[in-house]
Amino acid sequence: MTANEKLQALRASIQSVLLGKEEAVRQVLVALLARGHVLLEDVPGVGKTILTRAIARSIDCSFSRIQLTPDLLPSDILGVSVYDSSKGEFSFKPGPIFAQIVLVDEINRTTPRTQSALLEAMNESQVTADGRTFPLGPPFMVLATQNPYEFEGTYFLPENQLDRFMIRVRIGYPDRSTERDILLTQPARTRLADLASVLTAEELLALQEQVLAVEVDEAIIQYILSIVEATRRSQELAVGLSPRASLAMMQAARAAALLEGRNYALPDDVQDLAPAICSHRLMTKALAADGAAAADALFRQILETVPVPL
C-alpha cells in the first residue's frame, strides 16, 4: 500500500466509528502525523473518548486513559519507585503516561501541580523521576479533554500548558441525519471492540518521517510569518503567537498535504488549520468569562486581514 492508501484506510477506520465528524478526524490525524498533541474541548457525550480509542485501535498502539481528579498526584501519572525486597533496591513502576496513545480525561479538573507533570512528557517525550530519565514512545501522543462550559471545581490551563497542544479540536453535535444513524448503529463501543488495526506503529513512524519531506514554498513561510506578526501587533491581544505556533502551522500544513496525497503544502492548508492551531494560544486584554471565545473570534478577524499567497 502507498502512503496515501494507508492514510485513507486509517481515516476510514476511525470514521466508521465516529460518524459524521470528518473534519474532527482530519484535524486529529494532522496532529498525529505532525507529532503533535490534541486538546479535545467539547461537551460530554459527543465522542471524544471514542475518537481517541479508535485511533489507538486503528494504529495497533498501546493505549492508556488517565481520569484526572482534584486529588490526583503527579506520581499517579508518571509512576513511582517501589522497594523490591528480593533485590534489596528500589525499582521504578511506570505510570499510565507510559503508552503510545494517552487519553487525559478532564485535564482541567486536576491541580496545576499535576497538570505541570504532563509538560515534560508532552514537550520532550520523556519522563524524569527519581533522578532518572525514561523515554516515551515512539510514537507518543496525548489527547486531553475538557468541558469548556464547566467552571466549578476546575483549574484553568496555564498558557505554557496550552501552548504544548498543537491543535484544539471541537467535535460538536451531530446533525439530525447522522444522529439517526448513531441511534440505529450504536452502541459505538461494540463497533469499537471489533475495530481492527490498519496501520502498525512502525508504519506510522515512517509516515511521520514523510511529513518532513513535504515541500513548503517560501510564499507559504512568509504567509505564516505574517499571521504571527499580525497577532503580535494586535492592540487587543495581551499575548501574540510564539515561535512554537509558527512551527505548528508549518508542520500541520505539511501533514495536511500528505493526508491529501500531496508532496507540497498549499496556502489553504495553513488557512484552514490556523484557527484550530492558534486560537487557544492567544489571550485578549479583556480577560472576560468568554475570553477563549473572544480570542478565537479575534484571531479569525486577524486571519482575514493577512493576504493569502496565490
N, C-alpha and C positions, 0 to 999 in steps of 0.2 A: 504493500500500500504506500502511496505517496504521502507526503506530509499533509497535503490538503485533504486527502481522503481520510486520514487518521483523525484530523481535527473535526471534519464534518460528522464522522461516526461518533466522536466524543460529544459533540453538540447535540446530535440526535438522541443519544443515550440519555442525557440529562433532561432534555425537553420532553422525553417520553414520560417522565415522572412529574416534572414541574410544568404543568400545562399552561400555554398562553403567555409565557413570560420570556419571549425570545430575547428581548433587549437586556433583561437582567442576567440571563445566562451568558449572553455575549460579553457583557462587562466583566463578569467574574472570570470568564475564560481568558479575556485580555490580561487581567491581573495575574492569572495563573501562568500564562506564557511569559509575562514580563517579570516574573518572580516577585510580585508584589503581594501585599496583604489587603484584605477587604473589610470594610465596615458595612454591615448589613443593618440599615436603620429603617425600621418599619414597625407597624403594629403587630401584635401576636397573631399567629394563625394564617399568615399569608405564604408560608413555605420556606422560611429561612433555614430551618433545620433540614428539611427535605432536600433543598438545593445543596447544602454542604455535604450531606451523606451521599447524595447522588454523584457528586464529584469524586469523593473518595472511592466509591464502589466502581465507578467507570474507569478509574485510572489504576486500580489494584494497588492502592496506597493504604498504609496504616492510618487509622482514624481515631481521634480522641475527642471527647466532649467534656468541657470544663464548665460546670454550672457555678457562676460567681455569686457569692453572697457576702453580706457585710462582715461576717466573722471568718472569712477565708484568709489564710496566711500565705505569704509568698512561698513558703516551703511546701504548701499543699499543691502548688502548681509546678514548682521547679523540681522538687524532690528533697530527700532528707538522708543524712548519714545515720546508719544504724549499726550498733556494735554487734559484731559477729563473734560470739564466744568460742566457736570452733577454730577460728583463725586468730583470735586474740587481737582483732583490729576492727576499725570502722569501715563499713562498705557503703557506697552511695546507692540509694534506691531511687531510680528516676521517677519523676512525677509525670502527670498526664501531658505536659508540654512536649514530651519525647514521642512525637508522632509526626507523620508527614503532612497530614491534613488535620488541623486543630480547630474545632469549633469552640469559641469562647462565648458562652451564652450570657447575655445581660451584663456586659462589661461595665456598665455604669452603676451596677449595684454593689460593687466592692470598693474598698477604700483606696485612696491614691497610692498608699504604700504597696498594696497588692497589684494595682494596675501597673505601677512602675516596674514590677518584676518581669513584665512582659517586654519591656523596652529592649533589653539586650537581645532577647530571643528573636524579636521581630527585626531588629536592625542588623545584628551580626550573625544570625542563625547559629547561636551558641548560648550556653548557659554556664555561668560561673557559680560554683557552690563549694564551700569549704576550701577555698583557695585553688580549686581545680577547674579547668575549663572543659566542657563537654559539648561536642558539635551536635547540631540538629540537622536531620535530613541528610542529603538532599533527596527529593525536593522537600521544601518546608513552606507551608502556607498557613497563616492564621486568618480565619474568618470570624469576626466578632459581631455580635448582635446587640442592638439596644433599641428600646422603645422611646421615640422622641417625645412622646406625649405624657410620660410618667415622670414626675419630679420628686414625689415623696419617697424618701429612703434611697435616693440615688446620689451619685457623685459625678459631676460633670468631668468629662475627659479633658485634661490639660492640652494646651496647644502642641507641646512636644510629643504627646501620645497620638493626637490626631494626625500629625504630620507623618507618622510612620505608616499610615494606611494609604496605599497608592490610590484607592478609589472607594467612594461611598456609593453603595447600591441601594436603591429603593425599589422593592418588588412591586408594591401596590396591589390593590384589589383586582381580581379578575373581572373581565366583562361578563355580561349575563350569559352569553353562549358558552364561554369557557367554564363558568361556574356550573352550568348544567352538565357539561362533560365530566367535571370533577365529581359531581354528585353520583353520576352513573358509573364511573370507573374507579372511584376510591373504595376502600382506604388506600392512600398512596403508599403507606408503609408496606403493604402486601406486595405491591408492584416493586417497591424499592428492594425488598428482600430477593426478588427474582432478577434484579439487575446484574448483568454480567460485565466484567471489565472489558473494555475495548482498547485499552492502552496500558502498557506497563510503565512503571516508574522510570525505567531506563529510556523508553521511547519519549516520555515527557521531557526528560533532561536533554535529549537530542533536539527536540523541538524548541526548547528554551535557548539552546545554542544557536539555532537557525534564526531566531528573532534578532540576534546581534548582527546578522549578516544582511538584514533588510536595509535597503538604501534610503537615506533621508537626505533630500535635496537641501542645499543651502537656504533656499527661499522658505522652506518649512522651519528650519532652525531659526531664521530671523523672525518668522511668524510667532514662534513660541516665545522668543525673547521680547517681542513687542507686547504680547499678552502679559508677561511677567512684569515688565516695566510699567504698563498701564495700571496694574494693581498697586504698585509701589508709589505711583504718583497720585493715586486717588485721595481726595480730601476727606472721603467718607470712611475709609478703611484705616483702622488702627495698625493693622499688620498686613503687609503685602505677601506675595508668594516667595518662598525660599528657593534656593537652587535645587533642593530635593524635588520641588514641584516641577521645575523645568525638566529635570531628568525623568520624572514620572510621565510627563506628557510625551517626551520623545520615545521612551521605551514602550508606552502604551500605543502610540501611533505605529510603531514597528510591529507590535504584537497583533494589532487590529489588521494590519496589512497581511500578515502571514495567515491569520484566521480566515481572511477572504481570498486566499490563494495568490496574493501578490508578493513580489520581492522588492517592492518600493512603497513608501508611505505617501499618502495624499494629504493635502490641507484639510479635507473633510474628516480624516481620521482624528486629527487634532481637535477640530471644531466640535465634532460630535461628542468626544470624550472629555473635553476640557471642563465642563460644569461638574461632572461626577468626580473628576480628579482634584479640582481646585477649590470648590465652594466650601468644603469642610475645613480647609486650611486658613480661611480668612476670618477676620474679626472686625465688625463695624465699630465705629467710635461710640455709637449709642448702644450700650450693652443692655438692650431690652430683652424681654422674655422671648421675643421672636427673633433673637439675634441670628440664629442659624438660617432661618428663612430669609431674613433681610440680607445676609451675606450672599446667599445663593442668588437672590434677585439682582443684587448689585453687580455680582460678577457677570451675570448674563448680559446686563446692560453694558458693562465694560467690554465684553467679548464682541458685542455688535459694533463697537467703535473701532476695533482693530481690523484694518484691511486684510482680506483673505487673499493669499497669493494665487495666481491663476496657473 
